[in-house]
Amino acid sequence: MKGKMWLTLVAGVMAAVTVAGAATDADAKRVRWKMHSAFGGKLIVLGEGANNVADSVTKMSGGDVTMKFFEPGALVPGTGYYDPVSSGALDAAFGTPGYNVNKNNAYAFFSAVPFGPGAGEYLAWMRYGGGEEIATEMYGRDNIRYNLCGVIAPESSGWYRKEIKSADDLRGLKMRFFGLGAKVMEKFGVSTQLLAGGDIYPALELGSIDATEFSMPAIDKELGFFQVAKHNYFPGWHQQSTLNELLIHKPAYDALDDAQKAVIKGACDANVMFMFTRGEGAQFAAMKFHQEKGVTIHRWSDDMLAKFEAAWNEVIADEIKDNEDSKKIWASLSQFRKDYAIWKDNGYLK
């Protein structure tokens, strides 16, 4: 009798140890990450996209990978996430590669290209034309895993207090401008600076800047630019489409199993679709709202667009002259666009 009781007790203890061990193994596979966002969580499209990624990863993984969204400034400054992700001080960050040009000017090409491709062509080059591979290699040098994780279609090309009647009207303006397009504007005597989204309105209101560009009309509407600048210009020659990124500390990413890595990719792929369609569906209402508030919507003349493009050709020649990464990326993108042209010119209505 005592022998049976002992065997029962031992069996019970072993079962408990097995269950505890299984729970420990399961817990060991679970990942709890903090994700910084360069965009405020309530901002339409951009902030929604960042939240969407964090939520999708958490839900799709069944909690195996929990990604917690943090507002700009809660962990690090809005655009200052590259080094923290590289060092592991941040697990992950959602932003756009153009915010990382202080590390390497070539990152700008993975964000937006003046007079560059629309969203479909841009994504095709990234995914099937070699762009994603180059980006992954570059970020990998600094212990960062790059993930293509969002896209928006054209932006407006600026909010101005005064109407711009000629290129001469640009000279001397102080303007918030992003990426490679900023270097084009500097050719016209514009003094440019890069400000995070939340810092633009106060600078515009106080007169620290005379004009700004940021994003699509629906996003700009939420930031209130229409209250202090009544001239909104199109098309967004500097950003016909803009890509977003999810950066992850590479050792943390490499420690994931294949299923967890697939969740990251799946969440980002889904977010590309979400941000593109969400953005396209929200612009016309915002533009009508701006008109109701007294904003004049302008379209640059063919002459002005030709001037911007000529300046861009000068900028790109300088960009690829001394940066081997920029040279490699531009060669890849240019060849893809050359090959793509037969499809674009014949497949689409002009």
Residue pairs with C-beta under 8 A, 6 or more apart in sequence:
29 64
29 257
29 260
30 63
30 64
30 65
30 66
31 64
31 65
31 66
31 252
31 256
31 260
32 66
32 68
33 65
33 66
33 67
33 68
33 91
33 92
33 248
33 252
34 68
34 70
34 75
34 90
34 91
34 92
35 50
35 53
35 54
35 67
35 68
35 69
35 70
35 91
35 92
35 93
35 94
35 246
36 70
36 72
36 74
36 75
36 76
36 81
36 84
36 90
36 92
36 93
36 94
37 47
37 50
37 51
37 69
37 70
37 71
37 72
37 93
37 94
37 95
38 50
38 72
38 78
38 79
38 81
38 93
38 94
38 95
38 96
38 99
38 196
39 46
39 47
39 49
39 50
39 72
39 78
39 94
39 95
39 197
40 47
40 71
40 72
40 197
40 198
41 47
41 50
41 51
41 69
41 71
42 222
43 197
43 219
43 222
43 223
44 218
44 219
44 222
44 278
44 282
45 152
45 215
45 216
45 218
45 219
45 275
45 278
45 279
45 282
46 152
46 197
46 215
46 219
46 244
46 275
48 274
48 275
48 278
49 94
49 149
49 150
49 244
49 271
49 274
49 275
49 278
50 69
50 94
51 69
52 270
52 271
52 274
52 275
53 67
53 94
53 149
53 150
53 246
53 267
53 268
53 271
54 67
54 68
54 69
54 94
55 69
56 266
56 267
56 270
56 271
57 65
57 66
57 67
57 263
57 264
57 267
58 65
58 66
58 67
60 263
60 266
60 267
61 259
61 260
61 263
64 259
64 260
64 263
65 256
65 260
65 263
65 264
67 92
72 78
72 196
72 197
72 198
75 84
75 90
76 84
76 89
76 90
76 93
77 196
78 196
78 197
78 198
78 199
79 95
79 99
79 194
79 196
81 90
81 93
81 95
81 99
81 247
82 93
82 99
82 100
82 102
82 103
82 142
82 144
82 247
83 89
83 103
84 90
84 93
85 91
85 92
85 93
85 144
85 247
85 248
85 249
86 142
86 143
86 144
86 249
87 143
87 249
88 143
88 249
88 251
88 252
90 249
91 248
91 249
91 252
92 246
92 247
92 248
92 249
93 246
93 247
94 149
94 150
94 244
94 245
94 246
94 247
95 244
95 245
95 247
96 111
96 242
96 243
96 244
96 245
97 107
97 108
97 109
97 110
97 111
97 135
97 243
97 245
98 107
98 108
98 111
98 112
98 178
98 179
98 180
98 242
99 111
99 194
100 107
101 107
101 108
101 179
103 142
104 138
104 323
104 325
105 319
105 323
105 326
106 138
106 323
106 325
106 326
106 329
107 138
108 179
108 180
109 180
109 326
109 329
109 330
109 333
110 126
110 131
110 135
110 243
110 245
110 329
111 178
111 179
111 242
111 243
112 178
112 179
112 180
112 181
112 238
112 239
112 240
112 241
112 242
112 243
113 122
113 180
113 240
113 333
114 180
114 181
114 184
114 237
114 238
114 239
114 308
114 309
114 312
114 315
115 237
115 240
115 308
115 309
115 312
116 122
116 240
116 241
116 333
117 125
117 240
117 241
117 333
117 337
117 340
118 153
118 154
118 240
118 241
119 151
119 152
119 153
119 241
119 276
121 337
121 340
121 344
122 151
122 241
122 243
123 148
123 151
123 243
123 272
124 336
124 340
125 131
125 332
125 333
125 336
125 337
125 340
126 132
126 135
126 148
126 243
127 148
129 332
129 333
129 336
130 332
130 336
131 329
131 332
131 333
131 336
132 146
132 148
134 325
134 328
134 329
134 332
135 146
135 148
136 145
136 146
138 146
138 325
139 145
139 146
139 247
140 146
140 250
143 249
143 250
143 251
144 247
144 248
144 249
144 250
145 247
145 248
145 249
145 250
145 253
145 254
146 245
146 247
147 245
147 246
147 247
147 248
147 264
147 265
147 268
148 243
148 244
148 245
148 268
148 272
149 244
149 245
149 246
149 267
149 268
149 271
149 272
150 243
150 244
150 245
150 268
150 271
150 272
150 275
151 241
151 242
151 243
151 244
151 272
151 275
151 276
152 215
152 216
152 241
152 242
152 244
152 275
152 276
152 279
153 216
153 240
153 241
153 276
153 279
153 280
154 216
154 234
154 235
154 236
154 239
154 240
154 241
155 213
155 214
155 215
155 216
155 236
155 238
155 239
155 242
156 213
156 215
156 216
156 217
156 220
156 232
156 233
156 234
156 236
157 181
157 213
157 233
157 234
157 235
157 236
157 237
157 238
157 239
157 300
158 175
158 177
158 211
158 212
158 213
158 232
158 233
159 204
159 211
159 212
159 213
159 220
159 225
159 226
159 229
159 231
159 232
159 233
160 173
160 210
160 211
160 229
160 231
160 232
160 233
161 210
161 211
161 228
161 229
161 230
161 231
162 169
162 231
163 169
163 231
163 296
163 298
164 170
164 231
164 233
164 298
166 304
167 188
167 304
167 307
170 185
170 188
170 189
170 190
171 188
171 189
171 190
172 189
172 190
172 191
173 189
173 190
173 191
173 210
173 211
174 190
174 191
174 193
174 208
174 209
174 210
174 211
175 185
175 190
175 191
175 192
175 193
175 209
175 210
175 211
175 212
175 213
176 192
176 193
176 194
176 195
176 200
176 203
176 204
176 209
176 211
176 212
176 213
176 214
177 185
177 190
177 192
177 193
177 194
177 212
177 213
177 238
178 194
178 213
178 214
178 238
178 239
179 238
179 239
180 238
180 312
180 315
180 316
180 319
181 213
181 237
181 238
181 239
182 192
182 194
183 315
183 318
183 319
184 238
184 308
184 311
184 312
184 315
185 192
186 192
187 311
187 314
187 315
188 307
188 311
193 209
195 203
195 209
195 212
197 214
197 215
197 219
197 223
198 223
200 209
200 212
200 214
200 223
200 225
201 223
201 224
201 225
201 228
202 208
203 209
203 212
204 211
204 212
204 225
204 228
204 229
205 227
205 228
211 229
212 225
212 229
213 236
213 238
214 220
214 223
214 225
215 242
216 279
216 282
216 283
216 286
217 232
217 283
217 286
217 287
217 290
218 279
218 282
218 283
218 285
218 286
220 226
220 232
220 286
221 286
221 289
221 290
225 232
226 232
226 289
226 290
226 293
226 294
226 295
227 293
230 294
230 295
230 296
231 295
231 296
231 298
232 290
232 295
232 296
232 297
232 298
233 298
233 299
233 300
234 297
234 298
234 299
234 300
235 299
235 300
235 305
237 300
237 305
237 308
237 309
238 308
244 271
244 275
246 264
246 268
248 264
253 261
253 264
256 264
287 297
290 297
291 297
300 308
316 330
319 326
319 330
320 326
320 327
320 330
321 327
